[in-house]
Amino acid sequence: MKDNENQLTLLDRIDDPQHVGYVGGSDTSKAAAVDVAPLTGAMRIKVYEWASGNPYRVAYGFTADEAEINLEMKHQTCSARIRELVQLGFIVDSGRRRDTSSGRPARVYVLTSRRPS
């Protein structure tokens, strides 16, 4: 159930211009985002359940790289779902950074106090 009409849930379609995740000015990126929109709710739930289902990740957060590897998701798919979870208020950038599997620093995301209804 939505807290109000402007607050989206994990399963809501995010296919309007304000919320859909695509590269601005790219017709192919927008077309792909709109095409996958019916599937994104289930993918967001998969990422959220993975992030919230382990005490270590709850305490120390996770990077997109860690989620991609553990969930066996493509980078574009997983990072887009993480971005949507940020937009929906379920996770935030902690401000910390942790090295990826390639040795580069990446954002560490943590859960917010908002929980799926």
DOLUMMI-122145 format. One record per atom (N, C-alpha, C, CB): residue in three letters; atom name; x, y, z. Coordinates in nm, 4 decimals. Glycine has a CB too. Example, Ala and Ser with C-alpha at 12.3 -4.5 7.8 and 13.67 -1.06 7.14 Angstrom:
BEGIN
REC:residu:atome:X:Y:Z
REC:ALA:N:1.3190:-0.5690:0.7800
REC:ALA:CA:1.2300:-0.4500:0.7800
REC:ALA:C:1.3200:-0.3300:0.7800
REC:ALA:CB:1.1308:-0.4473:0.9046
REC:SER:N:1.2850:-0.2250:0.7080
REC:SER:CA:1.3670:-0.1060:0.7140
REC:SER:C:1.2900:0.0030:0.7870
REC:SER:CB:1.4084:-0.0598:0.5725
This chain:
BEGIN
REC:residu:atome:X:Y:Z
REC:MET:N:0.0833:-0.1181:0.0000
REC:MET:CA:0.0000:0.0000:0.0000
REC:MET:C:0.0876:0.1243:0.0000
REC:MET:CB:-0.0947:-0.0001:0.1206
REC:LYS:N:0.0505:0.2249:-0.0764
REC:LYS:CA:0.1275:0.3472:-0.0857
REC:LYS:C:0.0956:0.4383:0.0322
REC:LYS:CB:0.0996:0.4186:-0.2184
REC:ASP:N:0.2010:0.5062:0.0856
REC:ASP:CA:0.1794:0.6018:0.1927
REC:ASP:C:0.0998:0.7210:0.1422
REC:ASP:CB:0.3127:0.6477:0.2515
REC:ASN:N:0.1270:0.7608:0.0186
REC:ASN:CA:0.0482:0.8650:-0.0472
REC:ASN:C:0.0578:0.8418:-0.1972
REC:ASN:CB:0.0983:1.0094:-0.0084
REC:GLU:N:-0.0131:0.9189:-0.2730
REC:GLU:CA:-0.0201:0.8961:-0.4171
REC:GLU:C:0.1130:0.9162:-0.4889
REC:GLU:CB:-0.1224:0.9869:-0.4771
REC:ASN:N:0.2060:0.9918:-0.4297
REC:ASN:CA:0.3335:1.0185:-0.4960
REC:ASN:C:0.4430:0.9211:-0.4572
REC:ASN:CB:0.3783:1.1576:-0.4652
REC:GLN:N:0.4165:0.8313:-0.3623
REC:GLN:CA:0.5190:0.7395:-0.3162
REC:GLN:C:0.5017:0.6029:-0.3822
REC:GLN:CB:0.5147:0.7264:-0.1636
REC:LEU:N:0.6054:0.5585:-0.4497
REC:LEU:CA:0.6007:0.4321:-0.5209
REC:LEU:C:0.6457:0.3178:-0.4315
REC:LEU:CB:0.6871:0.4384:-0.6461
REC:THR:N:0.6023:0.1969:-0.4644
REC:THR:CA:0.6438:0.0775:-0.3922
REC:THR:C:0.7423:-0.0014:-0.4771
REC:THR:CB:0.5218:-0.0096:-0.3548
REC:LEU:N:0.7959:-0.1092:-0.4216
REC:LEU:CA:0.8920:-0.1920:-0.4953
REC:LEU:C:0.8356:-0.2462:-0.6252
REC:LEU:CB:0.9376:-0.3067:-0.4095
REC:LEU:N:0.7067:-0.2741:-0.6289
REC:LEU:CA:0.6474:-0.3372:-0.7470
REC:LEU:C:0.5918:-0.2392:-0.8497
REC:LEU:CB:0.5387:-0.4288:-0.7044
REC:ASP:N:0.5801:-0.1124:-0.8152
REC:ASP:CA:0.5235:-0.0171:-0.9103
REC:ASP:C:0.6086:-0.0075:-1.0355
REC:ASP:CB:0.5096:0.1203:-0.8462
REC:ARG:N:0.5408:0.0080:-1.1471
REC:ARG:CA:0.6133:0.0314:-1.2719
REC:ARG:C:0.6734:0.1701:-1.2660
REC:ARG:CB:0.5202:0.0160:-1.3963
REC:ILE:N:0.7955:0.1802:-1.3084
REC:ILE:CA:0.8634:0.3097:-1.3120
REC:ILE:C:0.8919:0.3391:-1.4583
REC:ILE:CB:0.9964:0.3102:-1.2249
REC:ASP:N:0.7862:0.3696:-1.5313
REC:ASP:CA:0.8047:0.3911:-1.6745
REC:ASP:C:0.7590:0.5293:-1.7194
REC:ASP:CB:0.7303:0.2856:-1.7523
REC:ASP:N:0.7396:0.6203:-1.6250
REC:ASP:CA:0.7102:0.7566:-1.6656
REC:ASP:C:0.8413:0.8341:-1.6698
REC:ASP:CB:0.6075:0.8237:-1.5690
REC:PRO:N:0.8457:0.9439:-1.7440
REC:PRO:CA:0.9720:1.0157:-1.7639
REC:PRO:C:1.0401:1.0592:-1.6350
REC:PRO:CB:0.9478:1.1357:-1.8485
REC:GLN:N:0.9640:1.0815:-1.5277
REC:GLN:CA:1.0239:1.1237:-1.4016
REC:GLN:C:1.0991:1.0100:-1.3341
REC:GLN:CB:0.9172:1.1774:-1.3082
REC:HIS:N:1.0581:0.8852:-1.3538
REC:HIS:CA:1.1149:0.7747:-1.2781
REC:HIS:C:1.1875:0.6680:-1.3596
REC:HIS:CB:1.0085:0.7105:-1.2024
REC:VAL:N:1.1612:0.6566:-1.4875
REC:VAL:CA:1.2247:0.5483:-1.5637
REC:VAL:C:1.3749:0.5728:-1.5734
REC:VAL:CB:1.1625:0.5366:-1.7058
REC:GLY:N:1.4532:0.4646:-1.5588
REC:GLY:CA:1.5979:0.4771:-1.5598
REC:GLY:C:1.6552:0.4606:-1.6989
REC:GLY:CB:1.6593:0.3763:-1.4671
REC:TYR:N:1.6948:0.5701:-1.7606
REC:TYR:CA:1.7600:0.5629:-1.8911
REC:TYR:C:1.8504:0.6832:-1.9078
REC:TYR:CB:1.6560:0.5560:-2.0056
REC:VAL:N:1.9386:0.6747:-2.0042
REC:VAL:CA:2.0316:0.7830:-2.0329
REC:VAL:C:1.9573:0.8919:-2.1074
REC:VAL:CB:2.1532:0.7329:-2.1148
REC:GLY:N:1.9509:1.0097:-2.0491
REC:GLY:CA:1.8819:1.1227:-2.1118
REC:GLY:C:1.9362:1.1517:-2.2505
REC:GLY:CB:1.8940:1.2468:-2.0250
REC:GLY:N:1.8465:1.1752:-2.3451
REC:GLY:CA:1.8857:1.2067:-2.4811
REC:GLY:C:1.9171:1.0853:-2.5671
REC:GLY:CB:2.0029:1.2954:-2.4784
REC:SER:N:1.9056:0.9669:-2.5104
REC:SER:CA:1.9344:0.8447:-2.5863
REC:SER:C:1.8043:0.7716:-2.6155
REC:SER:CB:2.0327:0.7524:-2.5087
REC:ASP:N:1.7653:0.7704:-2.7420
REC:ASP:CA:1.6405:0.7035:-2.7791
REC:ASP:C:1.6478:0.5529:-2.7557
REC:ASP:CB:1.6073:0.7314:-2.9251
REC:THR:N:1.7643:0.4940:-2.7773
REC:THR:CA:1.7763:0.3492:-2.7577
REC:THR:C:1.7719:0.3128:-2.6093
REC:THR:CB:1.9064:0.2974:-2.8206
REC:SER:N:1.8337:0.3947:-2.5255
REC:SER:CA:1.8301:0.3698:-2.3815
REC:SER:C:1.6875:0.3829:-2.3286
REC:SER:CB:1.9238:0.4670:-2.3074
REC:LYS:N:1.6164:0.4854:-2.3734
REC:LYS:CA:1.4784:0.5049:-2.3286
REC:LYS:C:1.3901:0.3891:-2.3754
REC:LYS:CB:1.4229:0.6392:-2.3809
REC:ALA:N:1.4059:0.3470:-2.4997
REC:ALA:CA:1.3256:0.2363:-2.5528
REC:ALA:C:1.3498:0.1083:-2.4736
REC:ALA:CB:1.3577:0.2130:-2.7013
REC:ALA:N:1.4756:0.0812:-2.4393
REC:ALA:CA:1.5080:-0.0384:-2.3612
REC:ALA:C:1.4477:-0.0294:-2.2216
REC:ALA:CB:1.6603:-0.0574:-2.3519
REC:ALA:N:1.4543:0.0874:-2.1602
REC:ALA:CA:1.3996:0.1051:-2.0249
REC:ALA:C:1.2486:0.0866:-2.0230
REC:ALA:CB:1.4353:0.2437:-1.9706
REC:VAL:N:1.1803:0.1416:-2.1205
REC:VAL:CA:1.0347:0.1268:-2.1272
REC:VAL:C:0.9980:-0.0183:-2.1567
REC:VAL:CB:0.9750:0.2205:-2.2349
REC:ASP:N:1.0772:-0.0857:-2.2415
REC:ASP:CA:1.0504:-0.2250:-2.2770
REC:ASP:C:1.0623:-0.3179:-2.1560
REC:ASP:CB:1.1461:-0.2703:-2.3866
REC:VAL:N:1.1609:-0.2925:-2.0703
REC:VAL:CA:1.1846:-0.3795:-1.9551
REC:VAL:C:1.1005:-0.3398:-1.8334
REC:VAL:CB:1.3319:-0.3770:-1.9184
REC:ALA:N:1.0334:-0.2264:-1.8393
REC:ALA:CA:0.9574:-0.1751:-1.7245
REC:ALA:C:0.8646:-0.2775:-1.6591
REC:ALA:CB:0.8763:-0.0575:-1.7677
REC:PRO:N:0.7919:-0.3616:-1.7345
REC:PRO:CA:0.7043:-0.4587:-1.6682
REC:PRO:C:0.7786:-0.5619:-1.5826
REC:PRO:CB:0.6229:-0.5306:-1.7717
REC:LEU:N:0.9073:-0.5791:-1.6053
REC:LEU:CA:0.9859:-0.6786:-1.5324
REC:LEU:C:1.0651:-0.6201:-1.4160
REC:LEU:CB:1.0799:-0.7471:-1.6265
REC:THR:N:1.0737:-0.4890:-1.4095
REC:THR:CA:1.1646:-0.4269:-1.3133
REC:THR:C:1.1218:-0.4451:-1.1686
REC:THR:CB:1.1768:-0.2812:-1.3427
REC:GLY:N:0.9918:-0.4536:-1.1422
REC:GLY:CA:0.9467:-0.4721:-1.0044
REC:GLY:C:1.0035:-0.5990:-0.9442
REC:GLY:CB:0.7950:-0.4754:-0.9982
REC:ALA:N:0.9947:-0.7083:-1.0181
REC:ALA:CA:1.0473:-0.8360:-0.9689
REC:ALA:C:1.1989:-0.8290:-0.9512
REC:ALA:CB:1.0104:-0.9504:-1.0656
REC:MET:N:1.2673:-0.7593:-1.0411
REC:MET:CA:1.4122:-0.7476:-1.0289
REC:MET:C:1.4503:-0.6594:-0.9104
REC:MET:CB:1.4721:-0.6911:-1.1580
REC:ARG:N:1.3743:-0.5524:-0.8858
REC:ARG:CA:1.3995:-0.4683:-0.7680
REC:ARG:C:1.3819:-0.5493:-0.6405
REC:ARG:CB:1.3051:-0.3459:-0.7667
REC:ILE:N:1.2773:-0.6322:-0.6359
REC:ILE:CA:1.2547:-0.7164:-0.5182
REC:ILE:C:1.3727:-0.8111:-0.4980
REC:ILE:CB:1.1232:-0.7966:-0.5327
REC:LYS:N:1.4231:-0.8687:-0.6059
REC:LYS:CA:1.5376:-0.9609:-0.5973
REC:LYS:C:1.6586:-0.8900:-0.5368
REC:LYS:CB:1.5732:-1.0173:-0.7375
REC:VAL:N:1.6879:-0.7694:-0.5835
REC:VAL:CA:1.8018:-0.6938:-0.5318
REC:VAL:C:1.7767:-0.6544:-0.3859
REC:VAL:CB:1.8278:-0.5677:-0.6186
REC:TYR:N:1.6566:-0.6048:-0.3563
REC:TYR:CA:1.6259:-0.5622:-0.2198
REC:TYR:C:1.6331:-0.6796:-0.1224
REC:TYR:CB:1.4870:-0.4977:-0.2142
REC:GLU:N:1.5758:-0.7927:-0.1589
REC:GLU:CA:1.5786:-0.9093:-0.0707
REC:GLU:C:1.7213:-0.9585:-0.0487
REC:GLU:CB:1.4929:-1.0219:-0.1287
REC:TRP:N:1.8040:-0.9537:-0.1518
REC:TRP:CA:1.9442:-0.9914:-0.1366
REC:TRP:C:2.0135:-0.8949:-0.0403
REC:TRP:CB:2.0160:-0.9923:-0.2741
REC:ALA:N:1.9907:-0.7644:-0.0581
REC:ALA:CA:2.0557:-0.6633:0.0255
REC:ALA:C:2.0102:-0.6718:0.1707
REC:ALA:CB:2.0275:-0.5241:-0.0290
REC:SER:N:1.8837:-0.7013:0.1926
REC:SER:CA:1.8293:-0.7013:0.3286
REC:SER:C:1.8355:-0.8388:0.3948
REC:SER:CB:1.6861:-0.6530:0.3263
REC:GLY:N:1.8712:-0.9404:0.3205
REC:GLY:CA:1.8649:-1.0763:0.3711
REC:GLY:C:1.9906:-1.1299:0.4362
REC:GLY:CB:1.8290:-1.1641:0.2631
REC:ASN:N:2.0875:-1.0432:0.4613
REC:ASN:CA:2.2129:-1.0889:0.5195
REC:ASN:C:2.2596:-0.9848:0.6209
REC:ASN:CB:2.3212:-1.1129:0.4092
REC:PRO:N:2.2873:-1.0240:0.7450
REC:PRO:CA:2.3286:-0.9274:0.8476
REC:PRO:C:2.4529:-0.8465:0.8093
REC:PRO:CB:2.3549:-0.9997:0.9771
REC:TYR:N:2.5471:-0.9076:0.7374
REC:TYR:CA:2.6668:-0.8345:0.6952
REC:TYR:C:2.6292:-0.7193:0.6016
REC:TYR:CB:2.7667:-0.9297:0.6255
REC:ARG:N:2.5463:-0.7484:0.5005
REC:ARG:CA:2.5068:-0.6435:0.4055
REC:ARG:C:2.4242:-0.5357:0.4746
REC:ARG:CB:2.4272:-0.7037:0.2886
REC:VAL:N:2.3421:-0.5758:0.5709
REC:VAL:CA:2.2627:-0.4770:0.6445
REC:VAL:C:2.3556:-0.3849:0.7235
REC:VAL:CB:2.1613:-0.5470:0.7395
REC:ALA:N:2.4580:-0.4420:0.7857
REC:ALA:CA:2.5498:-0.3630:0.8684
REC:ALA:C:2.6512:-0.2834:0.7877
REC:ALA:CB:2.6226:-0.4532:0.9630
REC:TYR:N:2.7053:-0.3444:0.6814
REC:TYR:CA:2.8161:-0.2830:0.6087
REC:TYR:C:2.7827:-0.2376:0.4675
REC:TYR:CB:2.9284:-0.3780:0.6026
REC:GLY:N:2.6617:-0.2628:0.4228
REC:GLY:CA:2.6214:-0.2199:0.2908
REC:GLY:C:2.6756:-0.3088:0.1810
REC:GLY:CB:2.6650:-0.0800:0.2679
REC:PHE:N:2.6591:-0.2621:0.0586
REC:PHE:CA:2.6994:-0.3407:-0.0578
REC:PHE:C:2.7283:-0.2476:-0.1739
REC:PHE:CB:2.5903:-0.4433:-0.0962
REC:THR:N:2.8071:-0.2963:-0.2672
REC:THR:CA:2.8326:-0.2218:-0.3907
REC:THR:C:2.7512:-0.2849:-0.5024
REC:THR:CB:2.9851:-0.2205:-0.4264
REC:ALA:N:2.7332:-0.2125:-0.6098
REC:ALA:CA:2.6643:-0.2681:-0.7269
REC:ALA:C:2.7410:-0.3890:-0.7788
REC:ALA:CB:2.6493:-0.1612:-0.8389
REC:ASP:N:2.8726:-0.3820:-0.7761
REC:ASP:CA:2.9560:-0.4937:-0.8211
REC:ASP:C:2.9276:-0.6195:-0.7392
REC:ASP:CB:3.1050:-0.4567:-0.8113
REC:GLU:N:2.9171:-0.6059:-0.6081
REC:GLU:CA:2.8869:-0.7207:-0.5224
REC:GLU:C:2.7490:-0.7785:-0.5542
REC:GLU:CB:2.8941:-0.6802:-0.3744
REC:ALA:N:2.6518:-0.6898:-0.5752
REC:ALA:CA:2.5170:-0.7361:-0.6097
REC:ALA:C:2.5178:-0.8074:-0.7449
REC:ALA:CB:2.4179:-0.6176:-0.6123
REC:GLU:N:2.5829:-0.7489:-0.8437
REC:GLU:CA:2.5890:-0.8093:-0.9775
REC:GLU:C:2.6471:-0.9488:-0.9731
REC:GLU:CB:2.6715:-0.7227:-1.0714
REC:ILE:N:2.7573:-0.9657:-0.9000
REC:ILE:CA:2.8251:-1.0954:-0.8922
REC:ILE:C:2.7365:-1.1967:-0.8206
REC:ILE:CB:2.9610:-1.0820:-0.8194
REC:ASN:N:2.6845:-1.1601:-0.7045
REC:ASN:CA:2.6062:-1.2535:-0.6236
REC:ASN:C:2.4712:-1.2879:-0.6851
REC:ASN:CB:2.5850:-1.1962:-0.4867
REC:LEU:N:2.4115:-1.1932:-0.7552
REC:LEU:CA:2.2805:-1.2168:-0.8160
REC:LEU:C:2.2911:-1.2635:-0.9606
REC:LEU:CB:2.1970:-1.0907:-0.8096
REC:GLU:N:2.4147:-1.2688:-1.0117
REC:GLU:CA:2.4393:-1.3088:-1.1503
REC:GLU:C:2.3552:-1.2255:-1.2478
REC:GLU:CB:2.4089:-1.4585:-1.1686
REC:MET:N:2.3603:-1.0946:-1.2270
REC:MET:CA:2.2886:-1.0005:-1.3132
REC:MET:C:2.3894:-0.9199:-1.3936
REC:MET:CB:2.1969:-0.9065:-1.2297
REC:LYS:N:2.3490:-0.8801:-1.5118
REC:LYS:CA:2.4328:-0.7921:-1.5933
REC:LYS:C:2.4455:-0.6574:-1.5223
REC:LYS:CB:2.3730:-0.7742:-1.7372
REC:HIS:N:2.5584:-0.5907:-1.5472
REC:HIS:CA:2.5830:-0.4614:-1.4841
REC:HIS:C:2.4698:-0.3628:-1.5112
REC:HIS:CB:2.7149:-0.4035:-1.5331
REC:GLN:N:2.4301:-0.3499:-1.6384
REC:GLN:CA:2.3281:-0.2525:-1.6742
REC:GLN:C:2.1969:-0.2807:-1.6007
REC:GLN:CB:2.3052:-0.2529:-1.8255
REC:THR:N:2.1614:-0.4059:-1.5892
REC:THR:CA:2.0362:-0.4442:-1.5246
REC:THR:C:2.0418:-0.4176:-1.3753
REC:THR:CB:2.0055:-0.5913:-1.5505
REC:CYS:N:2.1465:-0.4623:-1.3110
REC:CYS:CA:2.1573:-0.4497:-1.1663
REC:CYS:C:2.1738:-0.3040:-1.1239
REC:CYS:CB:2.2743:-0.5327:-1.1150
REC:SER:N:2.2609:-0.2307:-1.1902
REC:SER:CA:2.2832:-0.0914:-1.1512
REC:SER:C:2.1579:-0.0072:-1.1732
REC:SER:CB:2.4005:-0.0323:-1.2298
REC:ALA:N:2.0796:-0.0396:-1.2754
REC:ALA:CA:1.9537:0.0331:-1.2975
REC:ALA:C:1.8545:0.0052:-1.1852
REC:ALA:CB:1.8919:-0.0058:-1.4333
REC:ARG:N:1.8477:-0.1200:-1.1390
REC:ARG:CA:1.7565:-0.1539:-1.0290
REC:ARG:C:1.8016:-0.0880:-0.8995
REC:ARG:CB:1.7480:-0.3065:-1.0104
REC:ILE:N:1.9329:-0.0798:-0.8783
REC:ILE:CA:1.9847:-0.0109:-0.7598
REC:ILE:C:1.9488:0.1370:-0.7666
REC:ILE:CB:2.1384:-0.0290:-0.7479
REC:ARG:N:1.9643:0.1970:-0.8829
REC:ARG:CA:1.9280:0.3385:-0.8996
REC:ARG:C:1.7807:0.3593:-0.8672
REC:ARG:CB:1.9583:0.3865:-1.0436
REC:GLU:N:1.6949:0.2694:-0.9135
REC:GLU:CA:1.5519:0.2800:-0.8849
REC:GLU:C:1.5250:0.2654:-0.7354
REC:GLU:CB:1.4735:0.1738:-0.9634
REC:LEU:N:1.5950:0.1737:-0.6694
REC:LEU:CA:1.5774:0.1579:-0.5245
REC:LEU:C:1.6188:0.2848:-0.4505
REC:LEU:CB:1.6588:0.0379:-0.4730
REC:VAL:N:1.7207:0.3534:-0.5008
REC:VAL:CA:1.7601:0.4822:-0.4432
REC:VAL:C:1.6478:0.5831:-0.4663
REC:VAL:CB:1.8943:0.5330:-0.5054
REC:GLN:N:1.5980:0.5904:-0.5901
REC:GLN:CA:1.4905:0.6847:-0.6218
REC:GLN:C:1.3650:0.6591:-0.5386
REC:GLN:CB:1.4564:0.6767:-0.7698
REC:LEU:N:1.3388:0.5339:-0.5087
REC:LEU:CA:1.2213:0.4969:-0.4310
REC:LEU:C:1.2421:0.5149:-0.2811
REC:LEU:CB:1.1836:0.3541:-0.4601
REC:GLY:N:1.3645:0.5408:-0.2386
REC:GLY:CA:1.3923:0.5658:-0.0981
REC:GLY:C:1.4181:0.4421:-0.0140
REC:GLY:CB:1.2806:0.6395:-0.0399
REC:PHE:N:1.4461:0.3266:-0.0774
REC:PHE:CA:1.4731:0.2044:-0.0022
REC:PHE:C:1.6210:0.1874:0.0319
REC:PHE:CB:1.4253:0.0848:-0.0807
REC:ILE:N:1.7098:0.2461:-0.0475
REC:ILE:CA:1.8532:0.2430:-0.0196
REC:ILE:C:1.9118:0.3809:-0.0485
REC:ILE:CB:1.9248:0.1329:-0.1044
REC:VAL:N:2.0298:0.4069:0.0085
REC:VAL:CA:2.1007:0.5333:-0.0146
REC:VAL:C:2.2497:0.5057:-0.0279
REC:VAL:CB:2.0740:0.6345:0.1007
REC:ASP:N:2.3181:0.5994:-0.0902
REC:ASP:CA:2.4639:0.5976:-0.0948
REC:ASP:C:2.5117:0.6339:0.0454
REC:ASP:CB:2.5213:0.6974:-0.2046
REC:SER:N:2.5894:0.5469:0.1075
REC:SER:CA:2.6366:0.5696:0.2445
REC:SER:C:2.7437:0.6776:0.2524
REC:SER:CB:2.6906:0.4408:0.3027
REC:GLY:N:2.8024:0.7121:0.1387
REC:GLY:CA:2.9155:0.8043:0.1386
REC:GLY:C:3.0481:0.7306:0.1473
REC:GLY:CB:2.9034:0.9024:0.2537
REC:ARG:N:3.0437:0.6033:0.1823
REC:ARG:CA:3.1645:0.5209:0.1874
REC:ARG:C:3.1921:0.4638:0.0487
REC:ARG:CB:3.1499:0.4066:0.2921
REC:ARG:N:3.3156:0.4210:0.0287
REC:ARG:CA:3.3553:0.3572:-0.0956
REC:ARG:C:3.4286:0.2282:-0.0620
REC:ARG:CB:3.4443:0.4517:-0.1818
REC:ARG:N:3.4126:0.1283:-0.1496
REC:ARG:CA:3.4800:-0.0004:-0.1328
REC:ARG:C:3.5249:-0.0452:-0.2708
REC:ARG:CB:3.3863:-0.1078:-0.0646
REC:ASP:N:3.6396:-0.1102:-0.2769
REC:ASP:CA:3.6927:-0.1542:-0.4057
REC:ASP:C:3.6053:-0.2635:-0.4676
REC:ASP:CB:3.8362:-0.2048:-0.3891
REC:THR:N:3.5915:-0.2558:-0.5986
REC:THR:CA:3.5187:-0.3571:-0.6747
REC:THR:C:3.6126:-0.4746:-0.7027
REC:THR:CB:3.4622:-0.2976:-0.8082
REC:SER:N:3.5594:-0.5739:-0.7720
REC:SER:CA:3.6419:-0.6896:-0.8083
REC:SER:C:3.7553:-0.6508:-0.9031
REC:SER:CB:3.5553:-0.7978:-0.8728
REC:SER:N:3.7416:-0.5366:-0.9704
REC:SER:CA:3.8491:-0.4897:-1.0580
REC:SER:C:3.9422:-0.3913:-0.9878
REC:SER:CB:3.7904:-0.4247:-1.1818
REC:GLY:N:3.9184:-0.3693:-0.8565
REC:GLY:CA:4.0082:-0.2840:-0.7793
REC:GLY:C:3.9750:-0.1362:-0.7815
REC:GLY:CB:4.1448:-0.3016:-0.8281
REC:ARG:N:3.8629:-0.0990:-0.8389
REC:ARG:CA:3.8246:0.0419:-0.8455
REC:ARG:C:3.7241:0.0745:-0.7345
REC:ARG:CB:3.7647:0.0757:-0.9845
REC:PRO:N:3.7284:0.1966:-0.6829
REC:PRO:CA:3.6346:0.2330:-0.5765
REC:PRO:C:3.4909:0.2422:-0.6284
REC:PRO:CB:3.6758:0.3662:-0.5134
REC:ALA:N:3.3974:0.1999:-0.5447
REC:ALA:CA:3.2553:0.2037:-0.5812
REC:ALA:C:3.1742:0.2495:-0.4612
REC:ALA:CB:3.2060:0.0645:-0.6307
REC:ARG:N:3.0590:0.3070:-0.4885
REC:ARG:CA:2.9677:0.3476:-0.3825
REC:ARG:C:2.9265:0.2271:-0.2998
REC:ARG:CB:2.8441:0.4172:-0.4410
REC:VAL:N:2.9115:0.2493:-0.1701
REC:VAL:CA:2.8565:0.1477:-0.0811
REC:VAL:C:2.7149:0.1936:-0.0464
REC:VAL:CB:2.9462:0.1276:0.0493
REC:TYR:N:2.6174:0.1118:-0.0808
REC:TYR:CA:2.4775:0.1421:-0.0554
REC:TYR:C:2.4336:0.0766:0.0747
REC:TYR:CB:2.3890:0.0951:-0.1725
REC:VAL:N:2.3444:0.1425:0.1454
REC:VAL:CA:2.2860:0.0857:0.2672
REC:VAL:C:2.1352:0.1016:0.2611
REC:VAL:CB:2.3436:0.1541:0.3950
REC:LEU:N:2.0668:0.0159:0.3377
REC:LEU:CA:1.9222:0.0233:0.3469
REC:LEU:C:1.8815:0.1468:0.4250
REC:LEU:CB:1.8651:-0.1029:0.4121
REC:THR:N:1.7679:0.2035:0.3901
REC:THR:CA:1.7109:0.3118:0.4690
REC:THR:C:1.6116:0.2514:0.5676
REC:THR:CB:1.6421:0.4188:0.3778
REC:SER:N:1.5475:0.3355:0.6434
REC:SER:CA:1.4458:0.2857:0.7377
REC:SER:C:1.3154:0.2502:0.6682
REC:SER:CB:1.4189:0.3894:0.8456
REC:ARG:N:1.3018:0.2906:0.5428
REC:ARG:CA:1.1801:0.2582:0.4682
REC:ARG:C:1.1781:0.1105:0.4339
REC:ARG:CB:1.1698:0.3432:0.3400
REC:ARG:N:1.0666:0.0465:0.4589
REC:ARG:CA:1.0512:-0.0964:0.4301
REC:ARG:C:0.9356:-0.1183:0.3331
REC:ARG:CB:1.0278:-0.1763:0.5605
REC:PRO:N:0.9474:-0.2195:0.2492
REC:PRO:CA:0.8370:-0.2478:0.1565
REC:PRO:C:0.7086:-0.2778:0.2332
REC:PRO:CB:0.8726:-0.3665:0.0642
REC:SER:N:0.5991:-0.2318:0.1760
REC:SER:CA:0.4700:-0.2596:0.2401
REC:SER:C:0.4050:-0.3820:0.1825
REC:SER:CB:0.3769:-0.1416:0.2260
